[in-house]
Amino acid sequence: MGACGCGTGDQAPFSWQWNDYTAAAGPSIFGSATWCGTGCGKCYKLTPTNGYSPTGGQGAPNNNSIVVMVTNLCPPSGNEQWCPSGTNSYGYGAHFDLMDHNMNGKISQLGWNNPEVTYQQVSCGSGGSPSSSDYSQCKCK
C-alpha cells in the first residue's frame, strides 16, 4: 500500500500505479512523518543532468524529463545511503526511488541508473504521472 495509503487493503497497488510514474521519496520530499507525509500526492518533474554517483549508478542516456507522483516513503532506516533525514552519502538532499509495481520494465526502459536529476514540483497528470483524481483514491488525500 505504501506510506501514502495508495492501494487496496490486500497491499496491491491501484490500477493507475501499474502504468504511471510513481516514487518513494526520501524524508526531505516526503516529510518527517512515516505515514501520510506532507509530500504525498505531490508531483515532481525529474530531469537528468548527465551526472551520477560514481559508486551508485551510471546516470541516464539522455536529458528527457519525466513527472513522478510521490506515493511512498523511502525510509531512512535501512536506506541510510540514499534516503537519510538530511544529505545522503552522495551529497544530495533529496532522493526519488522510482517504482515499477508490476516489473514491466517501465523504469528500466528509461535507462536510468541512479542519475543525478534536477527536480521541480509541478502539477500532476503530465509527463507520465498520475492525476490528482487518481490520488484521491489514496487514504492520505
N, C-alpha and C positions, 0 to 999 in steps of 0.2 A: 504494500500500500504506500509506503514512503512517508516521510515526516511531514508532508503537506496533506495527508489524508486522501490522496488520489488513488483510487482503485476500489475494487469490490471487497466485501467482507472476507473473501477467501484469499486475499492477498494478490489477486490478479489485477493487472492494470486495466484502466478503462480502454475502450476500443481506440480512442484517439491517441493514446500513448503508444500504440503499436507502430504508428506511422509518422508521427510528428516529432520534432526535436525537443527533447526534454533533458534536464540535467539535475544532478545533485550538486549543490553549491556549497562551498566552504562557509564557515561562520561569518566572514566579512560581508557576504552577499545574503546568505540565508537568515542571519540574525543570531542572537545569543541563545534563543530557545532551542530545545531539541524536538519540539513538536509545534507546528503552526508558526514557524518563524515569520518575521516581517518580510522576508524575500519570497515567500510562497506566492506562486501565481504571477510573478513579475517576469518580464521577458527582456532578454539582452541580445544585442547584436554582437556577435563574436567575429573578429576579423584577424586572420593570421598576419604576423608581422615579418615573417621569414626567420624569426628567431626560435630557439628552443633550448631546453636544458640539455647540455651535453651528456649528462648521466641519466636523463629521464625521458628521452624521446628523440625524434628525428624531425619534428616540425610538420609542415604542411606543403603539399606540392604546388599550391597557388595561394593567392590572397583573397579568394572568394569567401564572402561572409555568409553566415547562417544566423538565424534567430532561434534562441532556445528559451523554453519556459522552465523556471525553477519549480520542480515538483518533489524535491527530496533534499536531504541534508547529507553532505559528505562530512561525516563526523570526525572530529579531531582524534578521538580515541581509536587507535589502530591505523590512522592515516596521517600521523604527525608530519610525515614527509611532504604531503601535498596539501592537507586541509587543517592546519593548526588554527588556533584563535589568534592569529597575527600573521606575520610574514612566514612563508613556508621555507623549506630547505633550499629552494632555488631563488629566493629573494623576491617572491611575488606575494602580494597581499590578498589575492583572490584566486580561486580555483573553481572550474566548472568540470564536473565529471559527467561527460555525455553518456546518455543511457540508450541502449538498444535492447528494448524489452523482449523482443522475440528473436533476437540474434539473427535478423535477416540481412545483416551486413550494411544497414543504412549508415552507421557511423564509420565502419571500416571503408566503405566506398568513398568517403571524403578523403581518405589517405592521410588523415591527421594522426600523429603520434605525439601527443603532448606538445602541441605547438604553443609558442608564445602568441597571445592574442591581445588585441585591444578590446575593450567591452564598453558598451553604452546601453543604458536602459532605453527600451523602445516600446511602442505599442505591440501588443500580442496580435497574432493572426497573420503575420507576414513572414517571409523568408523561411518557411517550413515549420514555424512554431504553431502550437495550438492557439485557439482563440480564447478570449475571456469567457465566452459562453461555455466552452469546453471545461474550463477551470471551475465554473460554477457547480460542477458535479462533485468537486472535492470537498472534504469535510472542513478544511481550513479556509473556506471562501470568505 
